[in-house]
């Protein structure tokens, strides 16, 4: 659609073809106004350069590009995260694993490992909430790590980032109180990969190109070598994988194996205690 300058901001907002929340977000992005300013300056005419920017943003969204990539950020655990095509968009469901990790970190000096950190959402949220914790985050993608480092700096979080294929970059015998991970868990060929926002997100962060459990198997198998006695392994997984992940944990000798439900009532995180 062609957005003509000169109409009031309020009239333009009402005429946009997206849902009201997305209309507001893109109008804020195009004009530089806050949500409150959109209201207080609703009678102001849209300037030509603003109309041009808004037209381009709306066109991107109509092609299906995620709002988070268009505006370059997403809120997670009360913090703003820079996002782009190199990383998954942090989702509210993943806040569950942050809450579980924080509950299980000992008071005082403690250590947490975030595996496959992507945007750094889990690691940065934990480090921001618990500045006394020693947080390490791993990812195999240099581009993802660049985004994660920027997010840690922007949120004042102290995190050690390592380029690593799962546990490979850790020192032998290096241990943690909690290991948390949101690994690729969508099976190859799953129809969801061709739908919605997933079409634009990095495929290697979504699918293991196998049965959806291969990355989870690697983490469960290696977890005991890098957990202190009594340490917890917490894993986000697919909507139908909880039973399979609990079985992996039990077979690996973890105790107190259980699953926790996300905001939609789906078993989204499973975990267990080592030793």
Secondary structure as the mmCIF struct_conf table of DSSP 4:
data_model
#
loop_
_struct_conf.conf_type_id
_struct_conf.id
_struct_conf.beg_label_comp_id
_struct_conf.beg_label_asym_id
_struct_conf.beg_label_seq_id
_struct_conf.end_label_comp_id
_struct_conf.end_label_asym_id
_struct_conf.end_label_seq_id
HELX_LH_PP_P HELX_LH_PP_P1 UNK A 2 UNK A 4
TURN_TY1_P TURN_TY1_P1 UNK A 5 UNK A 6
BEND BEND1 UNK A 7 UNK A 7
STRN STRN1 UNK A 8 UNK A 8
HELX_RH_AL_P HELX_RH_AL_P1 UNK A 9 UNK A 15
BEND BEND2 UNK A 17 UNK A 18
HELX_RH_AL_P HELX_RH_AL_P2 UNK A 20 UNK A 31
HELX_RH_AL_P HELX_RH_AL_P3 UNK A 35 UNK A 40
TURN_TY1_P TURN_TY1_P2 UNK A 41 UNK A 43
BEND BEND3 UNK A 44 UNK A 44
STRN STRN2 UNK A 45 UNK A 45
HELX_LH_PP_P HELX_LH_PP_P2 UNK A 46 UNK A 47
HELX_RH_AL_P HELX_RH_AL_P4 UNK A 48 UNK A 62
TURN_TY1_P TURN_TY1_P3 UNK A 63 UNK A 64
HELX_RH_AL_P HELX_RH_AL_P5 UNK A 67 UNK A 71
TURN_TY1_P TURN_TY1_P4 UNK A 72 UNK A 72
STRN STRN3 UNK A 73 UNK A 76
TURN_TY1_P TURN_TY1_P5 UNK A 77 UNK A 78
STRN STRN4 UNK A 79 UNK A 82
TURN_TY1_P TURN_TY1_P6 UNK A 85 UNK A 86
BEND BEND4 UNK A 87 UNK A 87
HELX_LH_PP_P HELX_LH_PP_P3 UNK A 88 UNK A 90
HELX_RH_3T_P HELX_RH_3T_P1 UNK A 92 UNK A 94
HELX_RH_AL_P HELX_RH_AL_P6 UNK A 95 UNK A 104
BEND BEND5 UNK A 105 UNK A 105
HELX_LH_PP_P HELX_LH_PP_P4 UNK A 106 UNK A 106
BEND BEND6 UNK A 107 UNK A 109
STRN STRN5 UNK A 110 UNK A 115
BEND BEND7 UNK A 116 UNK A 116
TURN_TY1_P TURN_TY1_P7 UNK A 118 UNK A 120
HELX_RH_AL_P HELX_RH_AL_P7 UNK A 121 UNK A 129
TURN_TY1_P TURN_TY1_P8 UNK A 131 UNK A 132
STRN STRN6 UNK A 133 UNK A 139
BEND BEND8 UNK A 140 UNK A 140
HELX_RH_AL_P HELX_RH_AL_P8 UNK A 142 UNK A 154
TURN_TY1_P TURN_TY1_P9 UNK A 155 UNK A 156
STRN STRN7 UNK A 159 UNK A 163
BEND BEND9 UNK A 165 UNK A 165
HELX_RH_3T_P HELX_RH_3T_P2 UNK A 166 UNK A 169
BEND BEND10 UNK A 170 UNK A 170
HELX_LH_PP_P HELX_LH_PP_P5 UNK A 171 UNK A 171
TURN_TY1_P TURN_TY1_P10 UNK A 172 UNK A 173
STRN STRN8 UNK A 176 UNK A 181
STRN STRN9 UNK A 186 UNK A 186
HELX_LH_PP_P HELX_LH_PP_P6 UNK A 187 UNK A 187
TURN_TY1_P TURN_TY1_P11 UNK A 188 UNK A 189
HELX_RH_3T_P HELX_RH_3T_P3 UNK A 191 UNK A 194
BEND BEND11 UNK A 195 UNK A 195
HELX_RH_3T_P HELX_RH_3T_P4 UNK A 196 UNK A 199
TURN_TY1_P TURN_TY1_P12 UNK A 200 UNK A 200
BEND BEND12 UNK A 201 UNK A 201
HELX_RH_AL_P HELX_RH_AL_P9 UNK A 203 UNK A 206
STRN STRN10 UNK A 207 UNK A 207
BEND BEND13 UNK A 209 UNK A 212
HELX_RH_AL_P HELX_RH_AL_P10 UNK A 214 UNK A 223
HELX_RH_3T_P HELX_RH_3T_P5 UNK A 224 UNK A 226
STRN STRN11 UNK A 227 UNK A 236
TURN_TY1_P TURN_TY1_P13 UNK A 239 UNK A 240
HELX_RH_AL_P HELX_RH_AL_P11 UNK A 242 UNK A 251
TURN_TY1_P TURN_TY1_P14 UNK A 252 UNK A 253
STRN STRN12 UNK A 255 UNK A 261
TURN_TY1_P TURN_TY1_P15 UNK A 263 UNK A 264
BEND BEND14 UNK A 265 UNK A 265
STRN STRN13 UNK A 267 UNK A 273
#
